Amino acid sequence: MSKRVQGLYAITDSKMIAPKKFTTKVRQALEGGARIIQYRDKSQHHELRLEQATSVVALCKEFDALSIINDDVELAKTVQADGLHIGSEDDDLAFARAELGTNKIIGVSCYASIELANQAIAESADYVAFGSVFSSSTKPQAPVAGLDILQQAKQTLNVPIVAIGGINLDNLPDVVATGADSVAIISGVFACDDVTTAAQFFAKAFI
């Protein structure tokens, strides 16, 4: 299933999407061509998170896209998402794999480190993400990884490569040129008034 990690990877953000518009916005992103939706909400609103994650899984099934939960193994299990994404400070990869099984996708943030990526792959990661590729308004304190790490990763690693951070329509061609399999977009999709059209611009880069 990791071969399906390609194209537009849209990540939800509770600061950009009002709860009443959540399902509509996710549907619009999928209508625009998003192939992966990651549900990311670090709040403690458990009922809302369960409701929204459940809607992401249902919508992704409808559009034959992948549903990924950020940093919550139990939520991923409960809603039967396609997979989980973890960072360096999140749940242990071995624990996540043991809990989710081998038929679920697990992706790992590797920032600007090929070493971290190799370690994650050795521990059964299905894809690795690098970034922030450019300076990002969503995570302004994140170190900038640059494009070279994507090229190096694509040449040396045997799992899909996801680029994240500061990617917009102006620099998108440079990211695609590195061979990255997927681009993870937050504000470039969900902060737009017309989510469907915004998603289409990013999705078309991989057609």
Sequence and secondary structure as in RCSB ss.txt:
>XXXX:A:sequence
MSKRVQGLYAITDSKMIAPKKFTTKVRQALEGGARIIQYRDKSQHHELRLEQATSVVALCKEFDALSIINDDVEL
AKTVQADGLHIGSEDDDLAFARAELGTNKIIGVSCYASIELANQAIAESADYVAFGSVFSSSTKPQAPVAGLDIL
QQAKQTLNVPIVAIGGINLDNLPDVVATGADSVAIISGVFACDDVTTAAQFFAKAFI
>XXXX:A:secstr
 GGG  EEEEE  TTTS GGGHHHHHHHHHHTT SEEEE   SS HHHHHHHHHHHHHHHHHTT EEEEES HHH
HHHHT SEEEE TTSS HHHHHHHH TTSEEEEEEET HHHHHHHHHTT SEEEE  SS  SSSTTS    SHHH
HHHHHH SS EEEESS  TTTHHHHHHTT SEEEESHHHHTSS HHHHHHHHHHTT 
